[in-house]
Amino acid sequence: MTNENHIIEGDCVNVMQSLPAASMDLAVTDPPYLVNYRDRTGRSIVNDDNPERVLSAFPELYKLLKPDTFCVSFYGWSKIEYFANAWRQAGFKPVGHIVWHKDYASNSGYLDYHHEQCFLLAKGNPPKPPVPLADVRPWEYTGNKNHPTEKAVGVIRPLIETFSQTGDTVIDPFFGSGTTAVAAAFAGRRYIGIEIEPEYCELARKRLAATHAYMRANSRPRSFQI
């Protein structure tokens, strides 16, 4: 399975337990932030109120990664203690932090929220990339048409290109509408995406079919938002 592209419907912990250990080259994932999020239309995210179901994915993800590789994980800043403890207990060590600046406020509280963030986590001691990625980056807004917390291909693709090699396999256990796989395809990587909600699996399959069709029709494919 790990040598091909796959979208797998199911609970990510159960699915990852069935995959071969030390078979993945990179993990890039945007898990539920544990904030019981609702968007303006009332859409929610499965298990966003269940830390145990979300955080139990990281030990399985650690097992699946090859030695000396990276996991890139977005997270909710208000629950950082939950995520940090889960990463550490799984075996990961933080080696970098990336912030994307938004030119709009996505929410307001004591502050206006103008950023997204992720940690760069290491399993073992992976080599440093030849060209380091800037840790403050411009945000690209998707409009969240496909998913209530959808990330842009242009946000994810540089992560994949920096922290993996052409032909590597990238796994995303919280797959959503499939952005990680679209970005991986454009970057010349294989992908495995795991998603618990059937409607998003179907949407991801359609996005990937359109992506591969576009790439076949263009000899020098470039990223675009599908």
Secondary structure, 3 states (H helix, E strand, C coil): CCCCCEEEECCHHHHHHCCCCCCEEEEEECCCCCCCCCCCCCCCCCCCCCHHHHHCHHHHHHHHEEEEEEEEEECCHHHHHHHHHHHHHHCCEEEEEEEEECCCCCEECCCEECEEEEEEEEECCCCCCCCCCCCEEECCCCCCCCCCCCCCHHHHHHHHHHHCCCCCEEEECCCCCCHHHHHHHHCCCEEEEEECCHHHHHHHHHHHHHHHHHHHHCCCCCCCCC
